[in-house]
Amino acid sequence: MLPPHPPGLIDPKDDDAGPLLVVASQCIEGHTFVDPHSHGRGQLLGVWGGLMTLGTAAGKWLVPNVHAVWIPPGQLHWANTHGQVDGWSVYVRASACEGLPTQPTTLRLSALLREALRRLESLQETSADAMRDLLEQVVVQEVRSLPAEALNLPMPTSAPLVKIAQGLLKEPALEHSLDDWAALVNVSPRTLNRRFPVETGYSLGAWRQRARLLRALELLAEGYSVTATALELGYSNISAFIALFKRSFGVTPTQYLRGN
């Protein structure tokens, strides 16, 4: 279990104390969990290597190394790391968060943002020179311009559908039919079929498939082979799993493992 932020860092609960941005990195070994917490500052959370999962009451977001997740000030969240993770965070003064997303959002990183963050991290936190001021403005403006991408899994809101979602997250390989799930939570199949897209934006089948694919990324990052991952998630046809993975993420699981 890890603390909410690296030791020695300015307390991110101080929304407008200290510099405009605070940049910090932390290398984490193995599967770890960061307790639920929130910050007075906004947080951009990313990894230089490895995979992290961010969770809120509204769903979960994956953080591979070509993306980052924006967390607005005051948002309760927690995190899991999968395998070895070289993580980083940028804490943004609350007064500078205007124009940034008001909900957790996955953003695709740009080369400019990556290099600006690395340069900022190399400067002393107390530095107030022109270079630091310029880099801070570049980072904030760049975050505002980054495209959002769908690496999230929205959670339903009503109790019966939450029970279904939690069951699938716990056991992604479950093969229950719509009728089975409806009977389990004591709603009609018609109601379940109608409510799931309303609450999540996905049909139950599509949500289940999405949950499996996001879990696949986590398992691969934890060292599972492609075959073991497919079987763990209930895919008896490994080739079908590979094809679905490539359609969804643009690369095969093997290419993903190699970082391509």
N, C-alpha and C positions, 0 to 999 in steps of 0.2 A: 504494500500500500504506500502511496506517495503523498507528500503534502501538496496542497493546491497550486503552489508555485515554488520555484527553486529558492533555497535558503539564501539570505543576504540580499534578495531583490527588494526594491521599494514595494511596500504593501500595495497591491493593485486595488485594494478596497478604498484607497485614497484617490478619489476620482479626479481631482484637479491639483494634487500635490506633485511637486517635482517636475521633471521634463515632460515635453509633449508626448514622447514615446519612451517606453522602456523595453529593451530587447534582451531576451534571455534564452539560453540553450541548455538542454539537459539530456544526457545519454542514459538510456534506461535499458536494463537487461531483463529479458524474460517477460512473462505475462504479469502485468501489474494493474492495479486499480487506483484511481484517484477519487477520493471521497466527493460527494456532492458539495458544491460551493458556488459562490458568485463573486463578481468583482465590481467595484465602483467604476472601474475603467472598462472600455471595450477591449476585447482580446482577439487577435488574429493568431490562430493555432495551426502549426504546420510541422512537417518532419523533413529533415534532409535525407533521411533513410528510414525504411521500415514502414509500419502501418499503425495508426491509432484510430480508435473509435470514440466519438463524442456522443454522449447521450443527454437528452432532456426529457421532460414529461411528454413532449410532442413527438418524439421519435429519436432516431439515431443517425449520425452522419459519419461516413468514413473519411479518413484523412491520409491518402497516399501521398507520395513525395512530389507529385506534380500539382497538388491542390492544397488549399488551406481552408479552414472553417472560421468564419467570422462569428464571434459571440458578442452580442450587444451588452452594454452595461446592465448589471442587475439580473442577468439571466442565470438561473440555477442550472448547473450542468455537472457532469462527471465524465470520466474518461477511462478507457482501457487501452493498454498497449499490447501488441501482438508480436512476440519475438523481440529481437534487438531493435530499439528505436532511438534515433538521434533527433530529438524534438526541439522545437523552438516556439517562442511566443513573442508577440508584440502587444504591449498593453498601451492603449490609446487613451489619452486624457478625455474624460467624458464630454467636456465642452467642445472637443474636436470631432465628435462622432456624428454630428449632423450630416445628413446625406448618405450615411452608411446604412446597411440593412438593419431593420428593427427586429428581425428574427434570425436565428442561426442559419447561415447560408454557406454552401460549399462554393469556393471561388477557384478558378484555374489560375495558377501563378504565372506571372510573366518573368522573362529574364531580367528585366529592369528591376522589378521588385526584389528578386532573389539577391542581386548584386548590391542593391541599396541596403538591404537588411544585413548582409555580411559586412559591409563597410561600417554601418552604424554600430554593429556589435563590437567591432574592433576599436571603436572610440571609447574613451572613458565616459562613464555615465554622467560625470559632473561637467563634462566639456560643454561649453556654450558658444563654441566658435561658429563661424559662418558656414563651414562645411556641414556640421551637425544640423544646424537649422535648415539648410537646404535639403539634406537627405530626409529629414523628418517630414518636410512638406511633400517631397517626392513620394514617400511611402503612403502618406494619407491620401494624396490625389490618385495614386495608382490603385490603391484598394478600392476607391470609389468607382474606378473605371473597369475593374476586372469582371469578366463574364461569370455569371452564376451557372453551376452545373448540378445535375441531379444525382448526387451520391448519397441521398438520404432515404430513410425508410419512415414515412409518416405513420404515427400510431393512431388508431381509432380513438374515439372519445367516450362512447357509451360502454357500460360495464360488460354486456354480453360480448361485444366485438373485441374489447380489450382482452377478455379471457381467451378468445380464439387467437389473437395476435401473440399473446404471451406463450400460449401453447406451441405455436409454430416457431417462435424464437427459441424456445427451450429444446424443441425436437423438430428441426427443419425437415427431417425425412418422413414425417407423418403423412399418410396417404388418405386421410379422411375425405369423404365426399362432402359436397355442400349440404346434403341431407343429414349426414353424420354430425357436422358442426352445428347445424341448426337445432338438432335434437339435443346436443350436448349443452347448449346454452339456452334452450327453451324458447326459441323464436321460430317463426315459420321460415322455410327456405326462401320464399318470395321476399320476406322482410330482410333477411340476411343478404340476399342478392342485390337488393336495392340500397341498403344502408351502407354497405362496405365502401362502394365508390364515393358516396356522399361524404363519408367521414375521412377517407384516406386519399381519394383521387384514383384508386385502383380497384379493380374487381378482386374478389378474394383469391382467385387463381393467379392473377398477375402479381398481387401483393406477396403471395407465398413464393412465387418464382423469384421475385426481387429480394425477398429475405434470404433465400437460398444463395443467390449470387453474391450478395454482400457478405454473407457468412463464408462463402468460398474464398473471398479475398483475405479474410481474417485467418482462415485455416492455412492457406498457402503461405502467408506471412509468418505463421507459427511453425513452419517446417514440414507440413503435410505434403505428401506427393500428390500429383494430379489425380491418380487413381484413388488414393485414400480419401481425398477431398470429395470426389464424386460419389463414392460409396457412402461416406459419412452423411451426405446430404440426400441420399435416397435415389441417386441416379444409377441404375443398373447398366445403362448404355453409356460407356465412357466417351465414345465419339460424339454422342448427342450432347453431353455436358460440355465438351470442348467447343463444339459448334455454337452452342448457346452462349457460352462465355465470350467467344470472339465477337458474336453479333452485338453483345451488350457492351463490351469494353474495348473493342477494336484490336485486341491482341489475343493470342491463345494463352492458356494458363502457363505453359512453359515459357513463352515470351515475357509474361508478366513476372515470373519468378526470376528471370534474367535481367529484369529492369528495362526491357525493350518496349 
